[in-house]
Amino acid sequence: MISEVKDLLSLVKDMVNLVKNIKDTLPNGENREELESKLKDAERKARALEAGVAKELGYPLCRCDFPPTIMLETSEQKVFRCPKCNKVEDTQDLCETFAIPKRDYSGFI
């Protein structure tokens, strides 16, 4: 199941990148502006989907941006760190608060 979700997220990102490349070939005008708007919306929805999957897998989310940013566990300090704002959450406190078993999810996303 996790493999399929990861593949789906990868496919969505690839499609967004493909549309970005196509957009860059269009002349300036109404069609390009409409495509840029829809592309921004698709990117936001893809990030929200990725954040939702990460939350279900037990990753903490940082609210420094919307959609929320996935906090990643650092191997040296055993804390979760936001890659955007560098906010830190202790993994032990988080696991105790939410009764999350300590596991290594780093290979999933």
C-alpha positions as CSV (number, residue, x, y, z in Angstrom):
1,M,0.0,0.0,0.0
2,I,2.7,2.5,0.9
3,S,4.6,1.7,-2.3
4,E,1.5,2.5,-4.3
5,V,0.9,5.8,-2.5
6,K,4.6,6.7,-3.0
7,D,4.3,5.9,-6.7
8,L,1.1,8.0,-7.0
9,L,2.8,11.0,-5.4
10,S,5.7,10.6,-7.7
11,L,3.4,10.5,-10.7
12,V,1.6,13.6,-9.6
13,K,4.9,15.5,-9.2
14,D,6.1,14.3,-12.6
15,M,2.9,15.5,-14.3
16,V,3.2,18.9,-12.6
17,N,6.7,19.2,-13.9
18,L,5.6,18.2,-17.4
19,V,2.9,20.9,-17.4
20,K,5.5,23.4,-16.1
21,N,7.7,22.6,-19.1
22,I,4.8,23.0,-21.5
23,K,3.8,26.3,-19.9
24,D,7.2,27.7,-20.6
25,T,6.8,27.1,-24.3
26,L,3.5,29.1,-24.5
27,P,3.5,32.8,-25.5
28,N,2.4,35.3,-22.9
29,G,-1.3,35.8,-22.8
30,E,-4.6,34.6,-21.3
31,N,-3.9,30.9,-21.9
32,R,-0.5,31.0,-20.2
33,E,-1.9,32.9,-17.2
34,E,-4.8,30.4,-16.8
35,L,-2.3,27.5,-17.0
36,E,0.0,29.1,-14.5
37,S,-3.0,29.6,-12.1
38,K,-4.1,26.0,-12.5
39,L,-0.5,24.8,-12.1
40,K,-0.1,26.6,-8.8
41,D,-3.4,25.1,-7.6
42,A,-2.2,21.6,-8.6
43,E,1.1,22.0,-6.8
44,R,-0.6,23.2,-3.6
45,K,-3.0,20.2,-3.8
46,A,-0.1,17.8,-4.4
47,R,1.7,19.1,-1.4
48,A,-1.4,18.8,0.7
49,L,-1.8,15.2,-0.4
50,E,1.8,14.5,0.5
51,A,1.4,16.1,3.9
52,G,-1.7,14.0,4.6
53,V,0.1,10.8,3.7
54,A,3.0,11.8,5.9
55,K,0.7,12.5,8.8
56,E,-0.9,9.1,8.5
57,L,2.6,7.6,8.6
58,G,3.3,9.3,11.9
59,Y,5.4,12.3,10.7
60,P,4.8,15.5,12.5
61,L,3.8,18.5,10.4
62,C,5.0,22.1,10.8
63,R,2.5,24.8,10.3
64,C,5.0,27.4,9.0
65,D,3.4,27.2,5.6
66,F,0.3,25.9,3.9
67,P,0.0,23.1,3.1
68,P,1.9,22.0,6.2
69,T,5.6,21.1,5.8
70,I,6.6,17.5,6.7
71,M,9.1,17.5,9.5
72,L,12.0,15.0,9.0
73,E,13.9,13.1,11.6
74,T,17.6,14.0,11.8
75,S,19.8,11.0,12.4
76,E,22.4,12.9,14.5
77,Q,20.1,14.5,17.1
78,K,17.0,12.2,17.0
79,V,14.7,15.1,16.6
80,F,12.2,16.1,13.8
81,R,13.2,19.3,12.0
82,C,11.2,21.4,9.6
83,P,13.3,21.9,6.4
84,K,11.7,25.3,5.8
85,C,11.8,27.1,9.2
86,N,14.1,24.7,11.2
87,K,11.6,24.3,14.0
88,V,12.5,21.2,16.1
89,E,10.4,18.6,17.9
90,D,11.8,15.9,20.1
91,T,11.1,12.5,18.7
92,Q,10.7,10.9,22.2
93,D,8.1,13.5,23.3
94,L,6.2,13.2,20.1
95,C,6.1,9.4,20.3
96,E,4.9,9.5,23.9
97,T,2.3,12.1,23.2
98,F,0.7,10.3,20.3
99,A,1.6,6.7,21.3
100,I,3.6,6.3,18.2
101,P,6.1,3.4,18.2
102,K,9.6,4.6,17.2
103,R,10.2,3.4,13.7
104,D,12.3,4.5,10.8
105,Y,10.0,6.0,8.1
106,S,12.7,7.8,6.3
107,G,12.6,5.5,3.2
108,F,8.9,6.0,2.5
109,I,8.9,9.7,1.4
